[in-house]
C-alpha cells in the first residue's frame, strides 16, 4: 500500500524552498498544486479560473488546451481534487488562526508554523495544545498549583520527587499527599509531551514505517467467521498491506470475528525506541539521579496512555483512507473499462434474461434500441419446452431481422447459451451472432423510476431483457442509467466513503460519456445529463423539446431548448452530435466556436467542407501553423485537422465476442490443463476474474498474469477483455477455479499462482503471517449481485464473484 501519514512533505530541496515561501505567506494554492503536478503555475491558475467559472473537466481538457497548456483530463481531475483539499486546508487554517488569536496566544513563530502546515494532520498537531477541550487531569493539576513542581522535576532530575512533592501538599487544593502531587505533575508533563507537534509527527511517521497490523480470531468465532480464516493469525507491516486486506480485516473486526491490534514495532526488551525518542526530546536520561526513575516512568506513561492511543487512531484512519483510495481507484478504473467496452452498434438485437422455473425473458430491440417485441419461453426444467422455445426465437429473429443475441450471465445462463447455439446451428440463414453480457445491476435498472417511465408497458422482469440487449448495442448508453455503485466492478464498495466513491465514479462516467460523444437525437435523459454543462433538468428539457418538435437539425437549434443558456451551450455543444443535419460539422467533435477555423481550412484547401471531411490526403498536406490565430492555438487546430480526417471517431475498440468451449458447461466439465477462451469480468488488486462459461468465474492470481512482475493487474487485463487461459486446478467442493494466462504453466494445485509458504511466481513472497495469498476478501464486495432471485446476493456482485471463485470460505 502506498501513502504516508500526515507529516513532512518529503520532497527534498524544492519542498524546502516552497515551505519557506509558505511561511512568508507568499504561496498560493495554485503554486502548491503546480509544484506537486510539475507544471507551470500559470497552467494551474488558468484551469482553476475555468473550474471556478463553471467549466467542466471534459470541456477544459478538450476545448481550452491553449489556456491550460494542454493539461489532460487525468491531470485536471488530480488538480480538481487537490484544489478541493487545499482550499479545505486553508479554510481550516484560517479557523485555527482565528481561534488561537482570540485566546491571545498567537505569536509570529506560531503563525509561521500554522502557515507552513502542508496537511490537515500537521495542522491539527500544531493546534492541539490550543484546542478547546474538557477539563483534563493536567488542567486540574495546574489549577491546584502543581505546574511548578512538574517544571522543577523536569529541569533538575537531581531533585528528589518525594521531597519536592511534599511541599505541594494542600488539603484545600485537594492535594492530600505527596503521591497526589506527583500524580498531578505527571499529568501535566504527559500532556506537554504529547502536544509537541514536531514530536508527534515524527513518531507517527516512525510508527507507520516500522509498525504492523496484527489480526487474531476472537475466541469461539472460528466457525462462524470462517470466511475471514486467512486473518485468524495474521501480521503484516503497514507499508506492505494491500487495500483489500485492510478492508477485509476491518470488516472482520466490524462483524466481531477479528481483533485488530496496531503494533508500533517488533517487541524489544526495555524501553521502546518511541519511549527513548520522547525522553531524548525532553532531555530525560537515566544517570542514577533521584528524579531519573520518576521521569522515565512518566515517559512510559505518556507513551502508553497518550501517544500510542492517538497514533493508533491516526494510523487506523490512514490505513482506511489509503485502502479506500486504492479501492476507489480500482473501482473507477474497472468502471471506465466497462463503460468504454466495444459497442455492437446499431444492429437489431435480442436480449435473453435467463431463468429456470420463471422462464427466459425475451426482448427484441431495433437498431435504435426501441423495443419491438417481447415474450417468455420455458426451455429449461421443469417445463423443458426446448423445441417450442427454439421455434419462438427463430420466428422473432426472422420477423425483426435480428443480428445479435445478448444472453445475461445470471442463473441458467449456460443453458440459455446452449439454446442460442442450437438456434444458430438450426437456422444458419439468420446469420446470428451470440454473446454473453454481464447483467450486474440490471435488476436495479428494471425497478427504477426511470425504467418505469421509459418502459411503462413492460413488466419489471421483461425490462431486464431489454437492458441486456441494449448493453450489447451500446454499453455506455445503457449503463449510465444505473448507479455506478450497482454495476459490480469494485472491491468492498459498501465499506467505502460514499462521498469519495460517488465523486470518483461520477467523474469517470462524465469523462467516458464526453470522450465518446452523444447523439442528441437518440440519447436518453440519463445519458444527456452526463454531458458537460447539462443538468438533469436540462436533459429532460432537451428530450421534451425533441419529442415536441422532432429531431434537432443543427446544434444552433439547441439554443431553443428551455433554460439552455449561452454558458450551457458553450459547455455541451462540442460533445453533442447531430447525424445527417444541416451542417456536417455538427456530427463531429469540432466545437461550433471553431467553425470559422474550418472555413479557413476549407478555403485554403480549395474545396467545400463536405468534400474536405474525411479527405486525409488533402488534410495531411496542410500545415496546422497556418491556421493559428489569437483565438485558436496550435493544439486546437491540430485537433480540428485530426477530427476532420476521421469525424466522429469512436474511441472504443471494435466489437468481438468470446467463444466458450463446446461441452464445457459446468465446473465438473473442467480439467486441469484445459485451454479455454473467456471474458475478464472484474479486476482486483490480487488478480482478475474470468468467465469461462461454467457459472463460476475463475481467478487468475496476479502472479499468474505475466512472466514479469505485475504491480497492477490492470497493466495486463481489463474488464471486457477476451483472453485465453489454462485451467490450473478445479476444487469442486469449495467451488474454486484457478486459471493462468501463462499457457506454459504446469497444471495442478499450487501451480502458477501462490505456492507453499506464500511464494509467488513472478511476484515476490508476501511479508507477514497468513492471509490471502489469493487475496481472500472475506466474501465482501459491493454492487448488485447476479439476478437469480429477487434479492441481491449478500455483498453484491464482487462478493458473488469471490464466492464463485471460491475465495469466500467456499460459500
N, C-alpha and C positions, 0 to 999 in steps of 0.2 A: 504494500500500500504506500502510495505517495502522500506527501503532505507533512507539514510541520506544525507543532503547536504555536500559539501566538508568542511572539518574542522578537528577536533580532531579525532584520531583513536578510542578512547574509548575502548581499550582492557585491561585496568587495568594495574597492575604492570608489566606484561610481555611486554606490549606495551611500558611502560616507559623505561624498560631496552633496548628494541630494539631501541627506539628513541635515547637513549644515544649513542648506538653504531653507529647509522646512523650519528649522529652529528660528531663523531670522524672519519667518513668516512670508517668504517671497515665492514659495512654490504653490502653484495652483493644482487642483485636481487633475486638470488636463496634462500638466507637466509630469505628474506622477504616473499617469496612465501611459504617456508617451515613453517614459523611461522603462516601464515594465514591458511594453509591447515592442520596444526597439524601433519606434517610428518617430517622425518629427512631431513636435508639439503642435504645429500648425495643422497637420492632418487630423489630430485628435480634436483640436478646437473646432475645426470645420464640421466634423462628424457630430460632436456634442451640440453645436448650434442647430444642425439639421434635426437631430433627435428631439431637442427641446422645442423645435418648431413644428413637431408633429409628423415628421417624415419617418417612414418605417425602414428597418434594416434592408429588406429586399430592394426598396426604391433607391436608397443611398448607394448600395453596392452596385446596382445596375446602371443607374442614370445620373449619378453625381460623382463619377470617378475623378474628374478634374479637381473637384473641391477637396476630396479626401486623399488625393494622391494614390488612388486605386486600392484603397483598403477593401479586402474581400468580405464576404458575409461572415466567415468564421472570425476574422479579426474584429469585425463590428459587433458581433454577439459578445465576444470577450470584453470589448470596450464597454458595451452597454451594461454588462454585469458588474464590471469594476467601477464604473461610474456610479451605479446604484450603491455599491458597498462604500466607496469613498465619500459619497455625499452623506450617507447614514453616519459614517465615522465622524465627519466634520460637524454634523448636527449634534452628535453625542459629545464631541469635543467642546462645542460651544456651551452645552448644558453643564458640563463638568467645570469649565472655567467660571461660569456664572455662579455655580454652587459654592466653589471654593472662595471666590471673591466676596460673596455675601457673608462668608464666615470670617473675612478679614485675614485669611491665611495665604493669599496668592502673592508670591514674590516673583521676581524676574526669573530666578532659576527654575522654580516650579512651573511657571508659564512656558519656559523653553522646553521643559520635559514633556509637558502636555502637547505642545505644538509638534514635537518630534515624534510622538507616538504614531506608529505606522500600522497598527492593527487594533481591533477592538479589545483584544485580550490585554495588550500592553497598556492601553488607555485605562482599563479597569484596574490593572495592577497599581498604577500611579494614583488613581482616585481612591483606592480602598481606605487609606488612613483618614480620608476626609469625608468618606461617605456616611451620611446619617445612619445610625444604627441603634438598635435597642441597647439599654444599659448592659454593658458586659461586665464580667468579673474584674477586668482591668480598670474599667471606668469606676466601679465601686471602690476598688483599691486606691485609685487616685484621690477620690473624694475623702477617703479615710487618711489621706496624707502619707501614703506609702511609696510614692514615686521617688523621693529622696533616698529611701532605703534601697530600691532597685538600682538607682543610678550609682550609689556608693559601692554596692557589691559587684556591679559590672565593671566599674572603673578601677577598683582596687581589690583583686582577689585575695590580697593578703589579710583582709578583714575577716574576722570570724562571723559567719552568718548568724549563729545563735546569739552571740553577744550583741551584735548590731541590732538585731531584731527586737531584743528585749527593750530597747529604748523607745520602740514604737507601740508598745502595748498600751491600749486605752479602751476601757470598757465603754466610754461614751461614744467611741467611734466603732464599736463592735469588733475591736481587735483584742480578743481576750487573752491571747498568749503569744509567745514568740513564733510558734508554728503557724498561727493565723497570719501574722505579719509576713512571714516568709512565703506563705501561700499567695498573699496579695502581691508581693514583689515579683513572684514567679509569673503570675497572670499578666502583670504589666510588661515584663520582658518578653514573654511568649507573644503577646500581641505586637510588640515593637518589632521583634524578629520577623514575624510572619507578614508584616506590612511593608517590608523592604522590597520595593518594586523590582529593582535590578536583580536581587537575590531570588525572588520568586520566579522571574522569567528564566534565569539561569537554571534553577532546579527543575523547572518544568521541561526545559529543553533536555536536560540530562536524563530525566526520567523517561522522556519519550525515546531517547536513543538507547537507553540501557534496559528499560523495563520490558515486561511481558504480560500478556493476558493469560490467566490461568482459569480453566473451567473444570469443575467437578460435578458429578451427578449427585443430586440430593438423595438421601437415604430413602429407599423404598420406591424410587421413581424409575428404576431401570426398565421395567416392562412397559409402563405407561408412556415413558419418554423414549422408546426405542428409536424413533426417527432421529433423535439427537445423539445416537450412540457414539458417533465419531468424536464427540466432545465430552464424553464421560470422564476422561482423564487426559486433559489437553493443556498444552502450554506453547505459546509462540510469541516471539518479540513483536512489540507494537509496530515496528517499522517493516515487518515482513507479512503482516496479516492482510490477506486479500479481503475485499469488501464483502464477498458472500459469506465468509467465515464469521466476520464480525456481526453481520446481520443475523446469521443463523444462531450464534451464541446469545445475542441479545434477545432473540425470540425465545430461545430455550429458557433463559432467565425469566422472561415475562410469563411464560407458561409454567413456571415454578418447577422446572425439571433440572435446571443447572444453577449452580452457584458460581458467580464470576468474581475473581479477585485480580486487582491490578498490582502486580509486584514491581516495585521500583528498580530492583536489580537482583541478581543472584544473592541469596543469603550468605553473609560472612560472619566470622567471629568478631565480637566487639562492635564499636560504633560503625554505622554505615558511612559510606562516602558522603551521603547527604548531610548526616549529622556533623561530619568533620568539616564540610564546607560551611555550614551555618556557624560553627564555632570559629572557623577562620575569619569569617566576615566580621565577627564582633570581638576578635582578639581574645578568644577563650582557649586556654590550653592547660593541660594537667602538668603543673610543675611542683606539685606537692604543697601548694599553698592552702591555707584554711578554707578559702572560698571556691577552690577549683572543682571539688566534687559537686557542690551545690549548683554551680554554673553548668557543669556537664549534664547533670540531671535535668536542668532547665532546658538545655538544648534538646535533649532527648524527648522531653515532654512537648516542647514546641513542634518538633518534627512529627511526632506521632499524633498529636491532637489537632494541630492546625495545618501545617504544611501538607502532610500526607493526605489528609481529608480533602483539602482544597485542590491539590494537584490531581488526586484521584477523580474528583468531579470534572475538573478541566479536561483531563485526558479521556475520560469517558465521552465527553462532549466531542472532543477532537476525533476520537475513533469513529463515533457515529457520523459526524459530519463528513469525514473522509470516505467512509463506507457509502454514505448516501450520495456523495458527489460522484463516486465511481459507478454506483448502481444507476444513477440518473444518466450518466454519460453512456453506459452500455444500452440502457433502455432507449435513449434518444437516437443512438447510432443504429440500433436494430429497427426502430420505427422509421427512420429515414430510408433504410434499405427496403423495408416492406412497402412504404408509400411510393417509392421510385421503382418498384418491380415492373417488369416488362408488361405492357398492356397488350391484350389480344387485338384491340381496336374495334372499330365499328362493324362488327360481324354478329349476325343473329346467333344467339346463344341460349342453350337450355341449361337451367340450373336444377340440380338434383340435391335435395336435402335429405340424406339417408335416414332411415328408421326401420325398425323391425316390426313390432306389433302395430305401431301407429302408421306404418306405411312410409313410402318415399314420396315426399312432396316435390312436385314438378312445376317449374315456371319457365316459360319461353319469353325472351325479350328480343325486340328487334335491334337493329344496329345502333339506334339512339338510346337503348335502354328501356324503351317503353314496353310494358307488359302486354303481350298479345294472346297468351293462353296459359292456363293453369290446370293442374289435375293432381290426383293422388293415386299411386299404384301400390300394389302389395305383392312384390316378387318374392319376399323372404318369409321365413317362418313367423307366425304359424299358418298363414294363408297359402304361401308358396304358389302364387299365380304368376309364374315366370313367363310363360309364353304370352299370356294376356298382357303382361306389362311390356314385353318387347313390342307387341303389336301397337300398343298405345303410343309408345315412344316413337316408333317408326312413323306412325301417322302424323304426329305432331311435328316431327322433323321435316317430313316431306311437305306438309301444309305451309310451314313457315320458313322453309329453306334454311334450316339451322346448319351452321358451320361447326359450332363448338359445343361440347358438353362439359359443364363445370360440375364437379362432384364434391360435396362437402366432406371434410375429413373426420367427421364425428362417428358416432355409433353406426355400424353397418356400412361404413364407407367402402371397405374392401369388397364386400359382397355386391355393393352397388356399382363399384368399378368393374367388376366382372360382368354385371348386367350390361353396362355400356360397351364393354369389349365384345360381348356377344352381338349386340346391336350393330356395331361397326362391321363385324365379320359377316353378319347375315344380310346387310344392306350396303355393300361397297359403293353402290350408285349414289348414296347420300354424301359420300366423301366427308365423313365426320372425323373430328379430332377431339379426344377427351383429355381432361386434365383434372387432377385433384387440387382443390382450393382450400386453404385454411378458412375455417368458419368461426374462429375465435372472435367473440364479440357480436356475432350475428344475432344472437338472442337479445342482446342489449338494443340493437337497432330495431328488431322486429316489434319490441314492446314500447318503443319510444314514441313520444308525441309526434315527432317529425314523420316517422313511418306511418302513423295513423293518418296524418294529413296527406302524405304522399300517395299512400295505397289504401284509402279508406274502404274500398270494396273487398279487400282481401283479408282472409283470416290471418292471425299472427303467425301461424305455422307456415303458411304459404309465402309470407313476406321474407322469411329466411331463405327460401329457394330463389326468390328474386335477387336478394342481396348477393347470394353465391354466384349467380350468373353475371351480375354486374361487376363483381370483383374481378372476374376473369377479363371482362372487356376493358375495364379501367380501374385498377386497384386504388389509385389516388382519389378519383372522383367518388368512389363508394365508401372508402374507409374514413373520409373526412366527416361522414355522418355519424361516426361513433366516437365517444370519448376516447382519446388516445390511450388512457389507462386501462381500457377494457379490451384492447386489441391483443394483449397477451404476449408481448415480446420483451418483458422486463424481469428483473430479479427483485423479489421482496418489495414490490411497489406499495403494498399496504402498510409497510413499516417505514416508508419514506415521508419526508416533509411534503405535504400536499401542495403547498405553495411552490416549493422548489421544483417538484416534479411537473406540476402543471405549467409553470413558466417555461421550463425547458422543452417540454413536449409541444406546447403551443408554438414555440419558436421554430421547432423542426417542421411542423405542419405548414406554418407560414412560408418558410424557406422553400419547401418542396412544391407547394402549390404555385408560388410565384416563379419558381425556377422552370416549371413546365409550361405555365401559361394556362388560361381558361377560356373556353369558347363561351362567350357571354350569352349566346342564343340557346345553349343546351344545359348550362350549368345550373345546379341546384342551389338553394339558399345556403346550405352548409358549406358548399364549395366556394360560392361567391364571397361569403363572409370571411374567408381566409385570404382573400386577395388584398394586397396593400391598399390601405385607405378606406376599405369598405367595412362598415359595421354590420351587425346582424339586421338592424332595421333598414339600413340602406340596401342590403342584399335582397330583403323582402320587397322593397320598392322597385328594384330592378326587375325582379321576376314578375311583379304585378304589372309594371309598365309593358313588359314583353307580352304577357298574356292579353292585355287590353289592346295593344297596338300592333302586334305581330313582331317578327324578328327585327332586331336592330340592323340597319343597313349601313351604319357608319359609327365610328367612335364619337363623332360630334353629337350624334343623337343621344348619347348617354347624358349629355347636359340637360336634356328634357326630363330626366328622372327626378321625381320629387326629392328634395334635400340633398341632391348630389351637386355640391358647390364646386368652385374652382380648385380648392385645396384637395378635395377627394378625387376630382378628375385628374389632377396632376399626379397623384399617388397611384391611381389604379389603371389609367388608360393604357399604359405600355404593357400591362400584364393581361389585358382582356383582348381576345381575338375575335374577329368577325370574318367568317369564311364566306367568300363569294359576295362581298359587299361592294359599295360604290368605289372605295379606294383600296387597291390591292395591298397597300402598306398596312391597312387595318388588320390584316391576317398575320402580320409579323410582330416581332418584339421591338421594332423601331418606335420610339415614343413620338406622339404627334408633334411635340415641340421641336423635334429634329427633322420633320418632313422637309423643311426648306433645304437642309443639307442634302437630302436625297435628290431634290430637284436640281441642285447644282451638280451633283454627281451625274445625274441623267443628262444634263446639258453637256457636260464635259465628255461623256461617252457617246454623245450624238445619237441618242436613242430614247424612246419613251420609257416610262417606269415599268409598265408590264413586260416589255421586252428586256429590260435590264435585270429584273428579278430572276434569279437562277442562272444568269448568264456568267458562269465562272470565268470563261476565257477573257471576257471584257473586263470584269471586275478586278481580276488579278493583275491586269495591266495598269490599273490606276494607282496613283501614289496617295496614301491617306493624308500626307502632309499638305497636299494641295487644297484640301477642303477644311483645314483647321481655321477657325476664326475666334473672335473674342468670346463667343458663347459656347463653342464646342471644340474641345481639345482633341489631341491625338487618340487617347483611349476611346472616346465616344465614337469618333469617325471610324476607327478600326473595327469597333463592334458593329457599326452600321454596315460596313462593307461585308463583314462575315455573315451578318444576318441576311443581307440581300442575296448572297450567294446560295444560302440554304435557308430560306424563310420558314419560320415556324418550326424549326428543327426540334424534335422531341429528344431531350437529353437521356431518356430512359432506354434501356437495352432492348434488343429485338426479342420478340416473344418466342419461347420454345417450351416444350413440355418434357417431363421425365417419363421414362418407360419402365414401369415396375416389372420385375421378372415374372414370367408366366409360372404358375404353380407355387409361387411363394406368397401365401395369403395370410398366414398366421405365424406366430412365433415358433410353433413346433415344426414349421417347414424350413426354418433357418438351420444352416450347418456351418460350423467354423470353417473358414477358408472360402466361403462363397463370395463372389464378386457381384455387387448389386449397384444399380443406379438409384439415387434417392434425391430428395429435396431438403435443403437445410431449412429447418423450421424456426430455430432460435439459436442465438449465440450468447453464451455466458462467459464469465471470466475464466471458468475452468474447462471450457471446451464448446463443442457445437452439437446440437441435437439434429438428427437426420431421420426423416420419414422414408422408410424403405418399403412401405405398403403392407405392414403387418399389424397395424393398430397401435404398436408400441414404438415410439421414437427411440432409436439407438443413440448412444453417446460416443462421439469421437473426443476423447480426452485431449486437452491442449498439447500433451506430449506426443499424441499420435496424429497431429495435424500436418506436421512437416518434419523433414530430416534436420532442419536447422532450428535454432532456438526461437520460440514464439513468445513474444511479450504480450501481445494482444491477439486473441483468436480471430478478431475481425480483420487482421492483416492477411489472413488466409481465406476465410469464407465469410459470407454474409447471408442473412435470411433470404430465401428465394433461390439461392444458387443451386444448380443441378450438379451433383457430384457423383463420382464413382468411389465406392467404399468396399472394403473387405470386412467380413464378419470375423471377429477375433474370438468371441465367446458368447454363448447364449445360456442364461440362467433362468430356466422356466419358472421354478418356484418363486423366485424373487423378481421375476419379470425384468431382467437386466439384459440388455443387448450392448455388447462392446464392439465398436467399429474402429476402423483406422482408414485414413486417407493414404497411408503409405502402403501401397499394394504389395510390396515385397515383405512386409511384416509376417512373421510366422504366427499362425492362428493358435489359440489355446489360452487358458486362464493366465492372467497377469502378463500377457504379451502386449507389446505396443504401447500400452498406457502405463499405469503405475505398476512397478514391480514390488517384490517383497521389500519391506522396510521403507517404502515410500519413494524409492528411487524412480526417476522418470527418464525414459529415453528422450533425448533432445533437450529436455529442460533439467536443471539441477535438482538435487534432492531437496525436499521441503524441510525447513527447520522446525524444531519444536516436537511436541508429542504427537499422539494420534490425532486424526481429524481430517477426513475429507481429501484423501489423495485424489478422489474423483470429484471433489467439490460438493460433497453432500450438503444439502441446504435444509435439512430438517423438514422436507416436504412443504416448504413455503415458497411462495412466489407471488403472483398477482395477476390481475386481469380476469376476464371471464373464462370459465372453463369450457371444455368441449360440451356440445349441446345434446348429450344423450338423454337428459331429463330436463324438467322444467327448472331445476335448481342448479346454479353453477357449482362446480366442484370446489371443495374447500381449498382456499389458497389460489384458485384461478388457474389460468392456462399454463403458467410456468410451473406451478405445483403439479398440475396434471402431467405435464411433460416429464417432470422429475419422477413422478410415480411410475409413469410408463417406462421410463429408462431404468427404473429400479433404484433410484437414488434417495428414496424416502422410506427407508426401512422395509422395502418390499411391499409397501401398501398398495 
